[in-house]
Amino acid sequence: MPLTTINGIRLSYADRGTGRPVVLLMGTGASGSVWELHQVPSLLAAGMRVITLDNRGVPPSDPGEDGFTIDDLVADVAGLIESLGIAPCAVVGTSMGAYIAQELALARPDLLDRVILLAACGRSSLVQRTLAAAEAELIAAGTELPPGYRAAVRALHHLGPATLADDELTEDWLDVLAKAGPTGPGIRHQLAVSALPDRLTAYRAITVPCHVLSFENDIVAPPSAGRELAAAIPGATYDVIGGCGHYGYLEDPDAVNRYLVDLLSDRSALERSA
């Protein structure tokens, strides 16, 4: 992935295809390359130009050791969109990436023609805020949890019951999760950012067409939180994909991709609702 300088920091991104541009924003601690497993091929096949990036804090983008805020992450994405000359474009975000997209829609609606929010909420629960703070403390203290324990906790937290009930499938997930992601200072700052304050009142000022897509068994951003977010954003539409946890875009990529292609198409329900 090439590196560019945005707002004085290095930002790693990939730009593929032609057609309608769509920027994909990943969640806490994850590389933009995660989208390449399923979503990038599907969107490219649908004739779209797909841009992915590593958010500040995820190498090889700037590690952000001195700290950063949601406003910094929003400014990074806005700067990349402007540098590529793709405005107005679509933005798809999941988890913390959805939070960035929500704030981008509020701060820079001129850059966007639509936003799709996966595994999203307008405020984090007390348990999620507490967990994010505790994980950040572990990183700050240099505490290394056993990989198997870390993987098992992530699996219970992010996967749906159908996946967890399949030992063979879960074994593959545990192998991946045991090796997943960096854990340095940048991730500690991302964890702090990912614990959303209550932004529901602010989101009533969003004017960009938005669609919220929840996952039925998501305990991080449950469907009730997704519905609450959609209700706060004027004109937002809402759907739920069954049988998935927080990683629904990886657990049932075919269903997610069908939604994305439809919602990003010229005749999508999202566009007609605007």
N, C-alpha and C positions, 0 to 999 in steps of 0.2 A: 504494500500500500504506500502511495506517495505521501510525503510530508509537505505541509504548507504552513506558513506563519499567519496566524489569525490573532489579533489583539495581543501581539507580543509573545505568543506561545506557539510551540509546534503542535500541529494537529494532523493526525494520521487519518487518511480517508481513501475510499475507493470509488471510482466513477465508471459505471459500465452502461452500455446500451445507448439507445436513442429513444426519442418519443417523449411522452409526458414525464417530467422529472419527479421522483419521489425520494425523500430522505428518510432513512431508517435509523432510529435512535434506540440503542440497547440500554438495559437496566444496570443496576449497581454491580460494579466489578467485572462486567462482561465486555469482551471485545466485540466490535462491530462485525467481526467475521462470523459470529454465531448466526447472523441472518443468512449467511451463504449456504448453510445446510439445507434450507428449504425455501425460504421466502425469496431470496434473490433469483434463483433459477425460475421460479414461477412468474415473478414480475417481469423478468427479461423476456420470457416466452410470450407474455402478454403484450410485448412491444413497448415497454417502459424503460426509461433511463433511471437507473437505481444508484443512489449514493449512500454508502455506509461510512461510519466514522468511529474511531475510538474516542470516547469522551475524555475530556481532561481528567487525569488521574489513572488512566489505563495506558500503559506503554504500548507502542512507542510514542503516543501523544505525550505532551508535557505531564510529568508526574504530579505537579501541583503540590509539592511538598510544603509550601508556605501556606496552604489552605486556599479554599475557594468557596463560592456560594452558588446557589441556583442561578443567580443573575449572571455569573461568569459563564456557566454552562450554556445558558440561553444566548449570551453574546457570542460564544464560540460558534454555535450553530447558525446564528444570524449572519455572522461574518463569513462563514463558509458558503452559505447560500448566495450572498452578495458577490463573493469572489468568483464563484462559478457562473454567475449571471443567469441563474435559473428561476428567479422570482417572477411571478408567484408560482410556488410549487406545493406539492403535497408533502406532508410529514406524517410518518407513522412512528409511534413510540410505545415501548412496553415498560411497565413498572417505573423506575426512575426516568427512563426515556420518555414515558408518557407525561410525567411531571414537567420535564423540560419542554415538551411540545405544548402543554397547556399554558405554561408561562410565556412561551414564544408567541402563541396565538393572542395572548393578552397584550404583550409588549410591542410586537411587530406584525400586526395583521396584514400589513402591506406586502409581506414576503410570502404569504400563504394563500392557497386557494381551497384547501381542506386539510383536516387533521383527523387521524384515526388513532384512538387511544386504547391500547390493550392492557389488561390487568391494571387498571387505573383507579384512582380515587381522588377525592378532593380534600381529604384529611386522613392522616394515618391514625390507626387505633393506638391506645396507650400501650398495648403489648408490643406492637410493631416499633413504636418509638423507643421503648425500653430495650428491646432486642437490638436495634440498630446501635444504640448508645453503648450497650454491653459489648457488642462485637468490635466497635471502635476502640473501646478500652483494652480489649485483648490485643489488638494490633499495636496500640501505643505502648503496651507493656512488653511487647515482643513475645507474647505467649503463643506457642505452637501447639494446637490441639492435635491429637492423633488423627491422621488422614481418614481412617475408617469412621471415627466418631463424627468428624466434620461432615463427611459425605452422608452419613445416615441422618443427621439433623437436617441437612439441606434437602434430602429426599423427602422426609416427613413434612417439611415446611413448604415445599414447592411443587410436589407431584400429586396427582389425583389418586383416589383409592383403587381404581382399576389398574393403574400402573403398579402401585405398591403391592397389589395382590398377586402379581405375576413375578415369581422369584427370578425367573430367567431374565426377564426384562429389567427388573430392579437391579440385578447384579451388573448389567451393562451400565445402568445409570450410576450406580455406586462407583464403578471404575472411573467414569468420566468426572463425577463430582469430587472424587478424592484428589484429582489432579487439576481441578478447575481454578483458573484465575489467579492474578497477583494478589498479594495481601499487604502491600506497602502503605506508606503515608497517603498516597492518592486515594486508595480504596477507603482508608479511614475517613477521609474528608467526604468521599461519595456517600458513605454510610450516614454521616451527619446530614448531608443534603437530602437523602432519600426519606428521612422522617418528616413527612409533610405536616406543617401547621394547618390549621383550618383555613382553606383558601376558597371555600364555597361561595361566600359573598362576593369576593373579587371576581370569580369566574362568571358572574352574571353580566359582566361587561364584555365578554368575548363575543365577537361578531363573525368570526370565521366558521364556516360549516364544520361541525364536529360529529364524529360517531364514536361511541364508547362500546367496546367489545369486552365483556367479562367472561371468565371461565367458571363453570358451575361449582367446582370444588376448591377454588382459590381461597386460602385462608389469609393471604397477605392483603389482597384487595378483593374482598368477596363481592358477589353480585349486588348485594345491598348497597355497598359503597359505590359501585359502578353506576347503579340506578340513581343514587343520590347525586353523583357528579353530573350525569346526563341531565337531570332535572334542573341543575343549577345553571347550565350553559344554555342560553336561549336557542331554541330550535334544534338542539342536539338530538340525534337518534341513538338507539340502544339495542344491543342483542347480547345473548348469552350462548356460549358453546358448551354443550354438556360433557360430563365425564372427565374434565381436565382440571389440573391445578394451576398454579401460578405460571408454570412453564407450558401453558397450553399451545403456544406457537411451535413447540417442539414435540409435545405429546400427540397432538392431532393437527399436524401441519396442513393436511389436505383441506380440512374444514376452514382453518384460518386463511389459507391462501385463496380459497373460493370467495370468502368475504372481502379480502383485500383487493382482488382483481375486480370484483363487482363494484366495490366502493370507490375505486380509483378510475373506473372506466368513465367515458364521456357521458354515459346515460345512467349513472349510478343513482340509487335512491338518495344518497347523501347530497348530491348536487341538486336533485329535484326538490329537496326539502329546503334549500337555501333561499 
